């Protein structure tokens, strides 16, 4: 989480280019959830994307994040949305997932985390969630890992090569660990203690490269996106941010520079597959993902 908490992290770009979550994902959580829908808390809420969506189904929603920049971005989005559709049941505050002193015992009906569960300290987290959740309250954590160009296997291989090669001019050595490995392992690190949680359910998806929905499991995360927008999405990765800090002499072409590791990566893709030669061209992508749900007993 340290990269996203830095003052120079571009929270606005994160909010713009990160994928949203489909109704089917929220419906899976709401179908699993039992009992009241009073208070939902979103841990590691980032710019508040999931908080705003889930707030429509609960009386009150609170988004928390240790990054002040992310909370400011979430509040700005809330204000913009409120000018069109007033909403008073949604609030945000700076806080870590492992310490929620502003919540009383048994006061929360549902706790979610969207693309944040790989950052948590679970030795501290589970006792705190056990404290604030009511009996039969829901925990729902989900995350997505690397995306796949479902019609372009060569480009997908190039993306993985540039993302995880440890050479200094690639991004492999810049991921914060063990968090990235937790995501790539589809959040199997999320193991609710059986003494406090039960009815654990997992929905996973591993994309394929033989067309849309050619992977295995339950697909939640998919999008048709322009090549240029996909490049900007990659620049929201924590690994790219750390790479760029170390290689400040290599600015993206979109910023007037001669090119960064993302430009180089997509240049390689364009050599392999013509679809990537024009930033206006559209490509279909899917993300490997996992949704883990558990119930407080």
C-alpha positions in Angstrom: 0.0 0.0 0.0 3.0 2.3 0.5 3.2 3.3 -3.2 -0.4 4.4 -3.4 0.0 6.4 -0.1 2.8 8.6 -1.6 2.1 12.2 -2.1 3.2 12.0 -5.7 1.0 9.1 -6.7 -1.5 10.1 -9.3 -4.8 9.3 -7.6 -6.8 11.0 -10.3 -5.2 8.7 -13.0 -5.9 5.7 -10.9 -9.6 6.7 -10.6 -9.8 7.3 -14.4 -8.1 4.2 -15.8 -8.7 1.5 -13.3 -11.5 -0.9 -14.2 -14.9 -0.7 -12.5 -16.7 -3.7 -11.1 -19.8 -5.2 -12.8 -23.3 -5.6 -11.3 -22.8 -9.3 -11.4 -20.1 -9.1 -8.8 -22.2 -7.0 -6.4 -25.1 -9.3 -7.0 -23.0 -12.3 -6.0 -22.1 -10.5 -2.7 -25.7 -9.4 -2.0 -27.0 -12.9 -2.7 -24.6 -14.3 -0.2 -25.3 -11.7 2.4 -27.9 -12.5 5.1 -29.8 -10.2 7.4 -29.8 -6.4 7.7 -28.2 -4.0 5.3 -27.5 -1.2 7.7 -23.8 -0.4 7.5 -21.2 -1.5 5.0 -17.5 -0.6 5.3 -15.1 -0.6 2.4 -11.5 -1.2 3.4 -8.7 0.2 1.3 -11.3 2.0 -0.7 -9.0 4.0 -3.0 -11.0 6.5 -5.0 -14.2 5.1 -3.7 -15.4 3.2 -6.8 -16.7 0.2 -4.9 -17.9 2.2 -1.9 -20.2 4.3 -4.1 -21.6 1.2 -5.9 -22.3 -0.8 -2.7 -23.7 2.2 -0.9 -26.8 1.9 -3.1 -27.7 -1.3 -1.3 -27.1 -0.3 2.3 -28.4 2.4 4.6 -24.9 3.7 5.3 -21.5 3.2 3.7 -18.0 4.2 4.9 -14.9 4.0 2.8 -11.5 3.9 4.5 -8.0 4.1 3.1 -4.6 4.9 4.7 -3.8 7.2 1.8 -5.0 10.8 2.3 -4.7 11.4 -1.5 -7.0 8.5 -2.2 -9.6 9.8 0.3 -9.5 13.3 -1.2 -10.1 11.8 -4.6 -13.0 9.7 -3.3 -14.5 12.8 -1.6 -14.1 14.8 -4.8 -15.9 12.0 -6.8 -18.7 12.0 -4.2 -19.2 15.7 -4.4 -19.4 15.5 -8.2 -22.0 12.7 -8.0 -23.9 14.5 -5.2 -24.4 17.5 -7.4 -26.4 15.3 -9.8 -27.9 12.7 -7.4 -27.7 13.9 -3.7 -26.5 11.1 -1.4 -26.1 11.5 2.4 -25.4 7.8 3.3 -21.8 7.8 2.1 -18.6 9.0 3.9 -14.9 8.5 3.7 -12.1 8.7 6.2 -8.3 8.0 6.4 -7.8 4.8 8.4 -6.0 1.5 8.1 -8.0 -1.7 7.6 -6.5 -3.2 10.8 -7.6 -0.5 13.1 -11.2 0.8 13.1 -11.7 2.4 16.5 -14.5 4.6 15.2 -16.7 1.5 14.8 -18.4 -0.1 17.8 -18.5 -3.8 18.5 -20.9 -5.7 16.3 -22.0 -2.6 14.5 -21.2 -3.5 10.9 -23.3 -5.7 8.6 -20.9 -6.1 5.7 -17.2 -5.5 5.1 -15.7 -5.4 1.6 -12.3 -4.8 0.1 -11.8 -4.3 -3.7 -8.3 -4.8 -5.0 -6.9 -4.1 -1.5 -6.9 -7.4 0.4 -3.3 -8.3 -0.7 -2.1 -5.3 1.4 -3.6 -6.3 4.8 -1.8 -7.7 7.9 -4.1 -10.6 8.6 -2.8 -11.3 12.1 -4.2 -7.9 13.0 -7.1 -7.8 10.6 -9.1 -10.8 11.5 -9.5 -9.9 15.2 -10.6 -6.4 14.3 -13.1 -7.6 11.7 -14.4 -10.2 14.3 -15.0 -7.3 16.7 -16.9 -4.9 14.5 -19.0 -7.4 12.5 -22.3 -8.5 13.8 -23.2 -12.2 14.0 -23.8 -13.6 10.4 -22.2 -10.4 9.0 -20.4 -10.7 5.7 -16.8 -10.3 4.6 -16.3 -10.0 0.9 -12.8 -9.5 -0.5 -12.0 -9.4 -4.2 -9.1 -8.6 -6.4 -7.8 -8.9 -9.9 -4.3 -9.6 -11.2 -2.8 -9.2 -14.7 -5.1 -8.6 -17.6 -5.0 -10.8 -20.7 -5.6 -9.7 -24.3 -8.1 -12.5 -25.0 -7.6 -12.4 -28.8 -3.9 -11.7 -28.8 -1.8 -14.4 -27.1 1.6 -12.9 -28.3 0.7 -9.5 -26.8 -0.4 -11.2 -23.6 3.0 -13.0 -23.3 4.8 -9.7 -23.9 2.9 -8.0 -21.1 3.8 -10.7 -18.6 7.4 -10.6 -19.7 7.7 -6.8 -19.2 5.7 -6.9 -16.0 7.7 -9.6 -14.2 11.2 -9.7 -15.8 13.6 -8.5 -12.9 15.9 -6.6 -15.3 16.2 -2.9 -14.3 14.6 -1.8 -17.5 11.5 -3.9 -16.9 9.0 -3.8 -14.0 9.5 -7.2 -12.3 11.8 -6.0 -9.5 9.5 -3.0 -8.6 6.5 -4.8 -7.3 5.8 -4.5 -3.6 5.9 -8.0 -2.2 4.4 -10.3 -1.0 1.3 -8.4 -2.0 1.7 -8.9 -5.7 2.3 -12.6 -5.3 -0.9 -12.8 -3.2 -2.9 -11.3 -6.1 -1.3 -13.6 -8.7 -2.2 -16.5 -6.4 -5.9 -15.3 -6.5 -6.0 -14.2 -2.9 -5.5 -17.7 -1.4 -3.8 -15.9 1.4 -7.3 -14.9 2.6 -8.0 -17.7 5.0 -10.7 -16.6 7.5 -10.1 -18.3 10.9 -12.7 -21.1 11.3 -13.2 -20.2 15.0 -14.8 -16.9 13.9 -15.9 -17.3 10.3 -17.7 -19.9 8.3 -19.4 -20.7 5.0 -16.3 -19.6 3.1 -16.9 -19.3 -0.7 -14.5 -18.6 -3.5 -15.2 -17.6 -7.1 -12.1 -17.5 -9.3 -11.4 -16.8 -12.9 -8.3 -17.5 -15.1 -8.5 -15.9 -18.5 -7.7 -17.6 -21.8 -6.4 -16.3 -25.1 -8.9 -18.0 -27.4 -11.5 -15.3 -27.4 -13.9 -13.8 -24.9 -14.8 -16.0 -21.9 -12.4 -18.7 -23.1 -10.9 -18.9 -19.6 -11.9 -21.1 -16.6 -14.2 -20.0 -13.7 -16.5 -17.0 -13.1 -15.6 -14.0 -15.2 -16.3 -10.7 -13.5 -13.6 -8.4 -14.9 -13.7 -7.6 -18.7 -13.5 -4.6 -20.9 -13.1 -3.4 -24.4 -10.6 -0.6 -24.3 -8.4 1.5 -26.7 -4.7 0.7 -26.9 -3.8 4.1 -25.6 -6.1 3.9 -22.6 -4.7 0.5 -21.8 -1.2 2.0 -21.7 -2.4 4.6 -19.2 -4.0 1.8 -17.1 -0.6 0.0 -16.9 0.8 3.3 -15.7 -1.5 3.0 -12.6 0.4 -0.1 -11.5 2.5 0.4 -8.4 5.4 -1.3 -10.2 5.3 1.3 -12.9 5.2 4.1 -10.4 8.3 2.7 -8.6 10.0 2.1 -12.0 9.3 5.7 -13.1 10.7 7.1 -9.8 14.0 5.2 -10.4 14.1 6.0 -14.2 12.9 9.6 -14.1 14.9 10.3 -17.3 12.5 8.1 -19.3 9.2 10.0 -19.5 6.3 8.6 -21.5 5.7 9.9 -25.0 2.3 11.1 -23.8 4.2 13.5 -21.5 6.6 14.7 -24.1 9.3 12.3 -23.3 11.2 9.8 -25.6 9.3 6.8 -24.1 9.1 4.7 -20.9 8.9 1.0 -20.3 5.2 1.0 -21.2 5.9 2.6 -24.6 8.6 0.1 -25.2 6.3 -2.8 -24.2 3.5 -1.7 -26.5 6.1 -1.2 -29.3 7.0 -4.8 -28.9 3.3 -5.8 -29.1 2.9 -3.8 -32.3 5.7 -5.7 -33.9 3.9 -9.0 -33.1 0.3 -8.0 -33.7 -0.8 -5.0 -35.9 -3.8 -4.2 -33.7 -1.4 -2.6 -31.2 0.2 -0.2 -33.7 -2.6 2.4 -33.4 -3.5 3.8 -29.9 -7.1 4.3 -31.1 -7.6 0.6 -31.9 -9.8 -1.4 -29.5 -8.8 -4.6 -27.8 -10.8 -7.0 -25.5 -9.2 -7.7 -22.1 -10.1 -9.9 -19.2 -8.5 -10.0 -15.7 -7.8 -13.0 -13.6 -9.8 -12.5 -10.5 -10.9 -13.9 -7.2 -13.9 -13.2 -4.9 -13.7 -14.6 -1.3 -16.7 -14.4 1.0 -17.1 -15.5 4.6 -19.7 -15.1 7.3 -19.2 -14.2 11.0 -20.3 -17.0 13.2 
